[in-house]
């Protein structure tokens, strides 16, 4: 028992177990008052989903990074509110580095979805070329959606190690016809560690640049193609690449020098 003096003439006694209980309650109250105050708030939902169907492929001495524009119908956000994408990059050593141990922090591009000066949009898919890669190094990318008002959506990431590209096809020749062009080329001689998958044929007209995707939907198995359904009296330019498999990775060669032809009626 502990004695507490109230005055000279009066003293009351508090049982020890009651005193220990009071101290415990006081300590619990002080502890619960520290740190965050108020109720725990739920994590705010992002107004947009991360980019979808992200792909990364080596074409010659550069990478082609592509993704599908994410859904924007959440929380009242529409595609008009999506203003673009920021691309961050991280380089690593494929033999020693851990590509997923760190998030890409170095900004290498910012794309305005309405004016893609450094990218290309085909339907709902965005394509961007990274021309600054070196064989033997790995690269990890983060694609961050940018929303009107300064908000950012969740990023999508992907990584790939750059390799020495395969040799290009040679001897590209074209012959114009009526609304068509015959294209043929010579197969490259490949190193033993590379297996030929096929060829990609690229076509452009007028003064437009070559598109990022080829004429064919799947790699061509022959070294020739009859390109039909063209406009007569319009100049077309062609170039071709080789697609190979090395280990578990698909590689595409640099493009061959271009060849031009103009279809004409009656040819």
Backbone torsions as a table, in degrees:
resi	resn	phi	psi	omega
1	UNK	NA	143.0	177.5
2	UNK	-112.7	138.9	-178.7
3	UNK	-98.7	131.6	176.4
4	UNK	-119.1	120.5	-178.8
5	UNK	-85.3	120.2	177.3
6	UNK	-90.7	-37.6	176.8
7	UNK	-156.2	-177.8	-179.9
8	UNK	-64.5	-29.6	-171.7
9	UNK	-101.6	-4.2	-174.7
10	UNK	-141.0	132.8	177.3
11	UNK	-137.4	129.8	174.6
12	UNK	-117.4	159.1	-170.9
13	UNK	-115.5	131.3	178.2
14	UNK	-105.6	126.8	178.4
15	UNK	-61.1	145.7	-177.1
16	UNK	-61.5	-41.7	-177.2
17	UNK	-63.8	-34.1	179.0
18	UNK	-69.9	-36.3	178.4
19	UNK	-65.3	-43.0	179.2
20	UNK	-63.1	-36.8	178.1
21	UNK	-64.6	-41.0	-179.6
22	UNK	-65.6	-40.7	179.0
23	UNK	-64.7	-41.5	179.5
24	UNK	-61.4	-44.9	179.3
25	UNK	-61.7	-40.4	179.8
26	UNK	-64.1	-43.3	179.5
27	UNK	-64.4	-43.2	179.0
28	UNK	-61.1	-41.4	180.0
29	UNK	-63.9	-42.4	-180.0
30	UNK	-66.4	-40.8	-179.0
31	UNK	-65.3	-42.7	-178.1
32	UNK	-69.2	-17.9	179.9
33	UNK	-82.3	-12.7	-178.1
34	UNK	-85.3	162.4	176.1
35	UNK	79.9	-146.7	-175.9
36	UNK	-72.5	138.9	180.0
37	UNK	-105.2	153.2	177.3
38	UNK	85.2	178.0	-178.3
39	UNK	-69.6	153.5	177.5
40	UNK	-72.7	124.0	-178.1
41	UNK	-88.7	141.9	177.1
42	UNK	-69.3	149.9	178.3
43	UNK	-65.3	132.1	-178.6
44	UNK	-66.8	137.1	179.0
45	UNK	-76.8	137.5	178.2
46	UNK	-67.1	140.6	-179.3
47	UNK	-75.6	1.4	-177.8
48	UNK	-151.8	152.1	176.7
49	UNK	-85.1	160.1	176.0
50	UNK	-68.7	159.5	175.8
51	UNK	-53.2	145.6	-173.6
52	UNK	-111.0	158.0	174.5
53	UNK	50.3	51.4	-178.7
54	UNK	-73.5	136.0	-179.5
55	UNK	-137.2	149.2	179.1
56	UNK	-141.1	123.3	-177.2
57	UNK	-139.7	143.4	177.1
58	UNK	-87.7	128.9	174.5
59	UNK	-124.8	103.2	-177.7
60	UNK	65.6	-124.8	-179.0
61	UNK	-99.4	22.9	177.3
62	UNK	-144.2	166.5	176.9
63	UNK	-103.5	147.2	169.6
64	UNK	-113.6	113.9	178.2
65	UNK	-102.3	130.2	-178.4
66	UNK	-140.7	155.7	179.7
67	UNK	-160.8	159.1	176.4
68	UNK	-91.1	137.7	178.6
69	UNK	-59.2	128.1	-174.6
70	UNK	-71.6	161.3	176.9
71	UNK	-65.0	139.5	-176.9
72	UNK	-129.5	26.4	-177.4
73	UNK	-98.9	21.5	179.8
74	UNK	-96.9	141.5	173.8
75	UNK	53.5	33.7	176.2
76	UNK	79.1	9.1	179.7
77	UNK	-88.7	130.9	178.0
78	UNK	-111.9	173.7	179.9
79	UNK	-63.4	-25.7	177.9
80	UNK	-64.5	-22.8	178.9
81	UNK	-84.2	-15.7	177.5
82	UNK	-83.7	113.4	-173.7
83	UNK	-99.4	-14.2	179.1
84	UNK	163.5	-160.0	-177.5
85	UNK	-142.9	145.4	170.6
86	UNK	-109.8	136.3	180.0
87	UNK	-112.5	119.8	174.7
88	UNK	-105.6	150.9	-175.8
89	UNK	-136.0	148.8	175.3
90	UNK	-134.2	130.3	175.4
91	UNK	-100.1	149.8	-178.0
92	UNK	-151.5	165.0	176.6
93	UNK	-89.1	115.7	-177.5
94	UNK	-61.7	-25.8	-178.2
95	UNK	-83.4	-29.8	-174.7
96	UNK	-123.3	-27.0	-173.3
97	UNK	-78.9	165.5	176.4
98	UNK	-116.0	101.1	-173.4
99	UNK	-64.3	-23.1	-177.3
100	UNK	-102.1	5.3	-177.7
101	UNK	-78.3	-24.6	-179.6
102	UNK	-131.5	151.1	177.6
103	UNK	-85.2	141.7	175.6
104	UNK	-62.3	130.4	-176.4
105	UNK	-119.9	-21.9	-176.1
106	UNK	-82.2	117.8	179.3
107	UNK	-75.1	127.6	179.9
108	UNK	-115.9	-14.7	178.7
109	UNK	-164.8	150.2	170.2
110	UNK	-134.0	119.8	-172.3
111	UNK	-106.1	127.3	171.5
112	UNK	-86.4	119.5	-173.2
113	UNK	-64.5	-21.2	-179.8
114	UNK	-92.0	-20.0	-179.1
115	UNK	-139.1	83.0	-174.9
116	UNK	-84.9	79.1	-179.4
117	UNK	-69.1	-34.8	-177.5
118	UNK	-111.0	13.4	179.2
119	UNK	-141.2	-175.2	-179.6
120	UNK	-144.6	136.6	178.3
121	UNK	-113.9	127.5	175.1
122	UNK	-125.4	109.2	-173.3
123	UNK	57.5	-119.9	-178.2
124	UNK	-100.6	18.7	-176.9
125	UNK	-117.4	137.6	179.0
126	UNK	-107.6	136.5	177.7
127	UNK	-121.8	139.4	178.0
128	UNK	-142.9	134.3	-179.5
129	UNK	-99.5	132.2	171.1
130	UNK	-102.9	106.7	-176.5
131	UNK	-88.3	-3.3	-174.0
132	UNK	-110.0	67.0	177.2
133	UNK	-125.9	158.4	-179.3
134	UNK	-128.7	133.9	175.2
135	UNK	-57.9	139.2	-179.0
136	UNK	94.6	-7.8	178.0
137	UNK	-112.8	150.8	176.8
138	UNK	-104.1	153.7	-177.7
139	UNK	-138.0	133.3	177.3
140	UNK	-118.0	136.1	-175.6
141	UNK	-121.6	146.7	171.2
142	UNK	-122.9	125.2	179.1
143	UNK	-104.5	113.8	-174.1
144	UNK	-109.6	117.7	175.7
145	UNK	-68.4	140.8	178.2
146	UNK	-112.9	127.2	-174.0
147	UNK	-113.0	146.8	179.0
148	UNK	-53.2	132.6	-178.3
149	UNK	99.9	4.2	176.6
150	UNK	90.4	4.9	178.5
151	UNK	-79.6	157.7	175.4
152	UNK	-124.5	141.2	175.4
153	UNK	-91.1	172.9	179.1
154	UNK	-67.8	142.6	-176.1
155	UNK	-85.5	155.3	168.9
156	UNK	-113.4	140.1	-175.6
157	UNK	-123.5	155.7	177.4
158	UNK	-161.0	153.7	179.5
159	UNK	-144.5	159.1	-178.1
160	UNK	-162.1	147.0	176.2
161	UNK	-95.3	130.7	179.3
162	UNK	-78.9	141.0	-179.6
163	UNK	-126.7	168.4	175.3
164	UNK	-67.4	123.8	-176.2
165	UNK	-70.0	156.9	179.4
166	UNK	-74.3	165.9	176.0
167	UNK	-63.9	152.4	-179.4
168	UNK	-88.3	153.9	169.9
169	UNK	-62.6	157.3	-178.5
170	UNK	-127.5	174.8	172.7
171	UNK	61.8	36.0	-179.6
172	UNK	-66.6	128.1	179.6
173	UNK	-134.4	146.1	179.2
174	UNK	-132.0	149.1	177.6
175	UNK	-138.7	122.3	-176.1
176	UNK	-79.5	149.5	174.1
177	UNK	-137.4	-160.9	177.5
178	UNK	-83.4	105.6	-179.3
179	UNK	61.3	25.8	179.2
180	UNK	-156.4	161.9	178.1
181	UNK	-138.7	131.3	174.0
182	UNK	-92.1	126.8	-177.2
183	UNK	-120.7	134.9	175.9
184	UNK	-146.2	158.5	-175.7
185	UNK	-154.5	175.0	-178.8
186	UNK	-110.0	133.4	-178.9
187	UNK	-66.8	144.1	177.8
188	UNK	-79.7	160.4	173.0
189	UNK	-90.8	118.3	-172.9
190	UNK	-100.1	149.0	171.2
191	UNK	-61.7	160.3	-176.5
192	UNK	-62.9	-30.6	-176.0
193	UNK	-79.3	-1.8	-179.1
194	UNK	-112.3	136.5	178.5
195	UNK	-113.9	126.3	-178.9
196	UNK	-68.4	128.7	176.1
197	UNK	-99.9	-35.7	-179.2
198	UNK	159.6	-157.0	-176.3
199	UNK	-134.2	150.3	172.5
200	UNK	-115.3	130.1	179.8
201	UNK	-109.8	126.6	-179.1
202	UNK	-110.6	142.1	-177.7
203	UNK	-136.0	139.8	172.3
204	UNK	-136.8	164.6	176.0
205	UNK	-134.9	162.3	-177.0
206	UNK	54.0	-134.7	-177.8
207	UNK	-105.6	14.3	179.7
208	UNK	-71.5	151.1	175.9
209	UNK	-73.1	163.9	175.7
210	UNK	-66.3	136.3	177.7
211	UNK	-70.4	164.6	-177.3
212	UNK	-80.0	-18.2	179.2
213	UNK	-111.1	148.0	-176.3
214	UNK	-80.1	173.1	175.6
215	UNK	-65.0	-41.5	-177.2
216	UNK	-83.1	144.3	178.3
217	UNK	-82.3	-26.3	176.3
218	UNK	-128.6	153.5	179.4
219	UNK	-54.2	133.0	179.6
220	UNK	-71.9	142.3	-178.1
221	UNK	-96.8	-16.0	179.0
222	UNK	-107.6	166.4	179.5
223	UNK	-98.3	33.4	177.3
224	UNK	-158.6	159.2	179.1
225	UNK	-156.6	138.1	171.7
226	UNK	-98.2	108.6	-177.1
227	UNK	-91.6	107.6	-173.4
228	UNK	-104.9	173.0	175.6
229	UNK	73.1	28.5	-178.3
230	UNK	-92.0	167.2	177.3
231	UNK	-89.3	129.9	175.0
232	UNK	-67.5	151.0	178.4
233	UNK	65.7	22.7	174.6
234	UNK	-120.0	133.9	-178.7
235	UNK	-78.9	130.5	176.7
236	UNK	-120.5	142.9	176.2
237	UNK	-120.6	143.4	-176.8
238	UNK	-129.4	152.9	167.0
239	UNK	-151.9	158.5	-172.4
240	UNK	-134.2	149.4	176.7
241	UNK	-129.4	160.1	174.4
242	UNK	-101.9	137.6	176.6
243	UNK	-110.0	124.2	-177.4
244	UNK	-129.1	164.2	173.7
245	UNK	-115.3	128.4	175.4
246	UNK	-125.9	115.9	-172.1
247	UNK	59.1	-119.6	-179.3
248	UNK	-109.9	20.0	-175.3
249	UNK	-121.6	137.6	174.8
250	UNK	-88.6	133.1	178.7
251	UNK	-124.4	147.5	176.5
252	UNK	-121.9	138.8	-177.8
253	UNK	-75.4	170.2	167.5
254	UNK	-64.5	154.7	-178.5
255	UNK	-75.8	149.9	175.5
256	UNK	-70.6	162.9	170.5
257	UNK	-57.1	144.8	-175.3
258	UNK	-76.9	157.3	174.8
259	UNK	-131.8	144.6	-172.8
260	UNK	-121.8	149.6	177.2
261	UNK	-153.8	151.1	178.7
262	UNK	-123.7	108.0	178.1
263	UNK	-62.1	145.0	178.4
264	UNK	-139.7	146.8	179.2
265	UNK	-68.7	134.4	178.7
266	UNK	93.5	-6.5	178.4
267	UNK	-75.8	NA	NA
